[in-house]
């Protein structure tokens, strides 16, 4: 899970003070893993990575990628929290398991955007 962005300063009397810089945690990470899938399915995952511009784009996966997962996980992947999006942090790693089957791992991370409060 993410960390709350904080600023630490050591005061002249030796005491350490912390200031919260945001009301939203940052740095949520997830290692997405698909085990024992076909090479065709692995290729479609690598295509999703390519279509999302690798680590530069926003993760946009088709719903069939999350078939068989819980509704909570699918909802978390759609919107982790208000104003945040998932981004890949590295390329897919494909490992062979047996003939015609492999495991694919893709790391992802949440990038949040600080909301500015407006005076009414």
C-alpha positions as CSV (number, residue, x, y, z in Angstrom):
1,X,0.0,0.0,0.0
2,X,1.0,3.6,-0.5
3,X,2.7,6.0,1.9
4,X,1.4,9.3,3.1
5,X,3.6,12.0,1.6
6,X,5.3,13.8,4.5
7,X,8.1,16.3,5.1
8,X,10.4,15.7,8.0
9,X,12.5,18.4,9.6
10,X,14.9,18.2,12.6
11,X,14.3,21.3,14.8
12,X,17.1,23.1,16.6
13,X,16.1,21.5,19.9
14,X,16.6,18.0,18.3
15,X,12.9,17.3,18.0
16,X,11.7,15.9,14.6
17,X,8.5,17.4,13.1
18,X,6.4,15.9,10.3
19,X,4.1,17.8,8.0
20,X,1.5,16.0,5.9
21,X,1.8,17.1,2.2
22,X,-1.4,15.4,0.9
23,X,-4.6,13.9,2.0
24,X,-4.1,11.0,-0.4
25,X,-1.5,8.2,-0.1
26,X,1.0,7.8,-2.9
27,X,3.0,4.8,-4.2
28,X,0.5,2.0,-4.2
29,X,2.1,-0.9,-6.1
30,X,0.8,-4.1,-7.6
31,X,2.6,-7.0,-9.3
32,X,0.0,-8.3,-11.9
33,X,0.6,-12.0,-12.6
34,X,-1.2,-14.3,-15.0
35,X,-0.1,-17.9,-14.4
36,X,-0.4,-20.9,-16.8
37,X,-1.9,-18.9,-19.7
38,X,-1.5,-19.7,-23.4
39,X,1.1,-17.9,-25.6
40,X,-1.7,-16.2,-27.4
41,X,-3.1,-14.7,-24.2
42,X,0.5,-13.6,-23.2
43,X,0.8,-11.9,-26.6
44,X,-2.4,-10.0,-26.0
45,X,-1.1,-8.8,-22.6
46,X,2.1,-7.6,-24.2
47,X,0.0,-5.8,-26.9
48,X,-1.9,-4.1,-24.1
49,X,1.4,-2.9,-22.6
50,X,2.5,-1.6,-26.1
51,X,-0.8,0.1,-26.7
52,X,-0.6,1.9,-23.3
53,X,2.8,3.3,-24.3
54,X,4.6,1.1,-21.8
55,X,5.5,3.1,-18.6
56,X,4.2,6.4,-20.0
57,X,0.5,5.7,-20.5
58,X,-2.4,5.0,-18.3
59,X,-3.2,1.3,-17.8
60,X,-6.3,0.5,-19.8
61,X,-7.0,-3.2,-19.9
62,X,-10.0,-4.9,-21.5
63,X,-12.4,-6.5,-19.1
64,X,-11.6,-10.1,-20.2
65,X,-8.1,-9.6,-18.8
66,X,-9.7,-9.7,-15.3
67,X,-12.0,-12.6,-15.9
68,X,-12.1,-14.8,-12.9
69,X,-11.0,-12.2,-10.4
70,X,-13.1,-10.7,-7.7
71,X,-15.3,-7.7,-8.3
72,X,-13.3,-5.7,-5.7
73,X,-10.0,-6.2,-7.6
74,X,-11.6,-5.2,-10.9
75,X,-13.0,-2.1,-9.2
76,X,-9.6,-1.2,-7.7
77,X,-8.0,-1.6,-11.1
78,X,-10.5,0.8,-12.6
79,X,-10.3,3.5,-10.0
80,X,-7.8,3.1,-7.1
81,X,-9.0,6.4,-5.5
82,X,-10.3,9.8,-6.8
83,X,-7.9,11.5,-9.2
84,X,-5.5,8.6,-9.5
85,X,-4.6,6.2,-12.3
86,X,-2.6,3.0,-12.7
87,X,0.6,3.1,-14.7
88,X,2.9,0.2,-15.7
89,X,6.3,0.6,-14.0
90,X,8.2,-2.0,-16.1
91,X,7.9,-4.3,-19.1
92,X,6.1,-7.6,-19.1
93,X,8.2,-10.6,-18.0
94,X,7.2,-13.8,-19.8
95,X,8.4,-17.1,-18.3
96,X,7.6,-20.5,-20.0
97,X,5.9,-23.1,-17.7
98,X,5.4,-26.0,-20.1
99,X,4.6,-26.6,-23.7
100,X,2.2,-23.9,-24.9
101,X,1.9,-22.3,-21.4
102,X,3.6,-19.4,-19.7
103,X,3.4,-17.0,-16.8
104,X,3.3,-13.2,-17.4
105,X,4.2,-10.6,-14.8
106,X,3.7,-6.8,-15.2
107,X,4.4,-4.3,-12.4
108,X,2.0,-1.4,-11.9
109,X,1.9,1.6,-9.7
110,X,-0.7,4.3,-8.8
111,X,0.1,7.9,-9.7
112,X,-2.1,10.3,-7.8
113,X,-2.9,13.9,-8.6
114,X,-3.3,16.3,-5.7
115,X,-6.7,18.0,-5.7
116,X,-6.7,21.7,-5.1
117,X,-9.4,22.9,-2.7
118,X,-11.3,25.9,-4.0
119,X,-12.7,28.6,-1.8
120,X,-16.5,29.0,-2.1
